[in-house]
Amino acid sequence: MYGPENVRSIAMPVRADAWKLLCEYTQSESLRKHMLAVEACVRAYARRQSADEDLWGITALLHDFDYERWPNHEHSPDKEHPAEGARILRELGYPEEMIRAILSHADYVGVARQSALEHTLFACDELAGFLVACTYVRPSKSILDLEVDSVKKRLKDKAFARGVSRDDVRKGAEELGIPLEEHIAFCIAALRENADSLGLRGSL
């Protein structure tokens, strides 16, 4: 006999399966690392908010899994990334809560962010990528000595990591309802906890 908790656990995807799916569609090591970095930040926020860490973490892990095959440079709302990934996840029986969050992280899809998960995924996506870029240009190439002030200076330098939307970074913190500095510090801490698995320990 199964109670509600058992039913939920059966319906929840397993992270190992999600990772296998990600690797099937994404060959780029840097893109895989990006999804792992976003997962680390989102999981940390899930713990902070006493949310379902696996649900949040797997959502973050898969948010760009279709990007390499369907990059969507035209920003089509219903073709390529993330619409194609959403279709695949639905076919595989992934929870709609996860799929909606993945769709909502791309503004051009037109899915308004509502849940805490949706706001958190959006807030961590661009920032995680930016923090990794900041880490790679440090002499130590380590997240362990990356500080908030250094990140804020880099954000003002439009030539640095120009693919990262500064507006989205700021908007993400606003959607979480916390100061940008606090959001940056929180995500740095989350990445530090995973420095080895993300290849961000550098020479320290």
VENPEWO-V224700 format. One record per residue. N is the residue number from 0. RES is the residue in three letters. PHI is phi in whole degrees, -180 to 180 (NA if undefined). OMEGA is omega in whole degrees, 0 to 359 (* if undefined). BURIAL is 1 if it has 16 or more other ideal C-beta (glycine too) atoms within 10 Angstrom, else 0. Layout:
BEGIN
N;RES;PHI;OMEGA;BURIAL / N;RES;PHI;OMEGA;BURIAL
END
This chain:
BEGIN
0;MET;NA;182;0 / 1;TYR;-113;172;0 / 2;GLY;-91;182;0 / 3;PRO;-56;182;0 / 4;GLU;-66;180;0 / 5;ASN;-66;180;0 / 6;VAL;-62;181;0 / 7;ARG;-62;183;0 / 8;SER;-67;178;0 / 9;ILE;-70;183;0 / 10;ALA;-74;183;0 / 11;MET;-72;176;0 / 12;PRO;-66;179;1 / 13;VAL;-94;184;0 / 14;ARG;-59;180;0 / 15;ALA;-60;178;0 / 16;ASP;-69;179;0 / 17;ALA;-65;179;1 / 18;TRP;-65;179;1 / 19;LYS;-62;178;0 / 20;LEU;-63;179;1 / 21;LEU;-58;183;1 / 22;CYS;-68;178;0 / 23;GLU;-65;185;0 / 24;TYR;-100;184;1 / 25;THR;-126;178;1 / 26;GLN;-93;183;0 / 27;SER;-64;179;0 / 28;GLU;-65;182;0 / 29;SER;-68;178;0 / 30;LEU;-70;175;1 / 31;ARG;-61;180;1 / 32;LYS;-64;178;1 / 33;HIS;-60;181;1 / 34;MET;-66;176;1 / 35;LEU;-67;179;1 / 36;ALA;-67;178;1 / 37;VAL;-64;178;1 / 38;GLU;-59;181;1 / 39;ALA;-60;180;1 / 40;CYS;-67;182;1 / 41;VAL;-67;177;1 / 42;ARG;-61;179;1 / 43;ALA;-63;177;1 / 44;TYR;-67;178;1 / 45;ALA;-61;178;1 / 46;ARG;-64;181;0 / 47;ARG;-63;183;0 / 48;GLN;-99;182;0 / 49;SER;55;178;0 / 50;ALA;-93;180;1 / 51;ASP;-75;187;0 / 52;GLU;-64;180;0 / 53;ASP;-68;178;1 / 54;LEU;-59;181;1 / 55;TRP;-66;184;1 / 56;GLY;-66;180;1 / 57;ILE;-68;175;1 / 58;THR;-59;180;1 / 59;ALA;-65;181;1 / 60;LEU;-60;186;1 / 61;LEU;-99;191;1 / 62;HIS;-64;180;1 / 63;ASP;-121;188;1 / 64;PHE;-63;180;1 / 65;ASP;-95;189;1 / 66;TYR;-65;183;1 / 67;GLU;-62;181;0 / 68;ARG;-80;184;0 / 69;TRP;-131;188;0 / 70;PRO;-67;174;0 / 71;ASN;59;178;1 / 72;HIS;-66;180;0 / 73;GLU;-84;182;0 / 74;HIS;56;175;0 / 75;SER;-70;183;0 / 76;PRO;-73;186;0 / 77;ASP;-127;176;0 / 78;LYS;-132;178;0 / 79;GLU;58;184;1 / 80;HIS;-73;356;1 / 81;PRO;-95;184;1 / 82;ALA;-62;181;1 / 83;GLU;-64;178;1 / 84;GLY;-62;179;1 / 85;ALA;-61;178;1 / 86;ARG;-62;181;0 / 87;ILE;-63;181;1 / 88;LEU;-65;177;1 / 89;ARG;-64;179;0 / 90;GLU;-61;181;0 / 91;LEU;-86;176;0 / 92;GLY;84;177;0 / 93;TYR;-69;182;1 / 94;PRO;-61;181;1 / 95;GLU;-61;178;0 / 96;GLU;-58;179;0 / 97;MET;-70;183;1 / 98;ILE;-64;179;1 / 99;ARG;-63;179;1 / 100;ALA;-64;180;1 / 101;ILE;-65;177;1 / 102;LEU;-63;186;1 / 103;SER;-73;183;1 / 104;HIS;-74;175;1 / 105;ALA;-106;185;1 / 106;ASP;-56;185;0 / 107;TYR;-68;178;0 / 108;VAL;-72;177;1 / 109;GLY;87;176;0 / 110;VAL;-95;184;1 / 111;ALA;-67;178;0 / 112;ARG;-74;182;1 / 113;GLN;-127;186;0 / 114;SER;-80;177;0 / 115;ALA;-61;178;1 / 116;LEU;-62;182;1 / 117;GLU;-62;179;1 / 118;HIS;-65;183;1 / 119;THR;-70;178;1 / 120;LEU;-59;179;1 / 121;PHE;-61;184;1 / 122;ALA;-68;184;1 / 123;CYS;-90;187;1 / 124;ASP;-61;183;1 / 125;GLU;-66;184;1 / 126;LEU;-66;180;1 / 127;ALA;-59;178;1 / 128;GLY;-62;181;1 / 129;PHE;-69;180;1 / 130;LEU;-64;177;1 / 131;VAL;-65;178;1 / 132;ALA;-61;178;0 / 133;CYS;-62;181;1 / 134;THR;-66;185;1 / 135;TYR;-66;181;0 / 136;VAL;-95;176;0 / 137;ARG;-76;177;1 / 138;PRO;-55;181;0 / 139;SER;-82;188;0 / 140;LYS;51;184;0 / 141;SER;-126;174;1 / 142;ILE;-72;187;1 / 143;LEU;-69;178;1 / 144;ASP;-117;175;0 / 145;LEU;-81;183;1 / 146;GLU;-116;184;0 / 147;VAL;-60;182;0 / 148;ASP;-60;179;0 / 149;SER;-64;179;1 / 150;VAL;-65;181;1 / 151;LYS;-63;177;0 / 152;LYS;-65;180;0 / 153;ARG;-65;179;1 / 154;LEU;-61;180;1 / 155;LYS;-78;180;0 / 156;ASP;-87;186;0 / 157;LYS;-67;180;0 / 158;ALA;-79;182;0 / 159;PHE;-87;179;0 / 160;ALA;44;188;1 / 161;ARG;-65;178;0 / 162;GLY;-74;180;0 / 163;VAL;-88;180;1 / 164;SER;-77;177;0 / 165;ARG;-64;179;0 / 166;ASP;-61;180;0 / 167;ASP;-67;178;1 / 168;VAL;-61;181;1 / 169;ARG;-69;180;1 / 170;LYS;-63;180;1 / 171;GLY;-60;178;1 / 172;ALA;-63;179;1 / 173;GLU;-61;181;0 / 174;GLU;-66;176;1 / 175;LEU;-79;180;1 / 176;GLY;75;179;0 / 177;ILE;-131;178;0 / 178;PRO;-62;181;0 / 179;LEU;-57;181;1 / 180;GLU;-60;180;0 / 181;GLU;-67;179;0 / 182;HIS;-64;178;1 / 183;ILE;-62;182;1 / 184;ALA;-62;181;0 / 185;PHE;-65;182;1 / 186;CYS;-71;174;1 / 187;ILE;-59;180;1 / 188;ALA;-61;179;0 / 189;ALA;-64;179;1 / 190;LEU;-70;177;1 / 191;ARG;-63;179;1 / 192;GLU;-63;183;0 / 193;ASN;-117;187;1 / 194;ALA;-56;184;1 / 195;ASP;-69;183;0 / 196;SER;-68;180;0 / 197;LEU;-93;181;1 / 198;GLY;71;185;1 / 199;LEU;-114;179;1 / 200;ARG;-77;180;1 / 201;GLY;62;183;1 / 202;SER;-93;182;0 / 203;LEU;-89;*;0
END
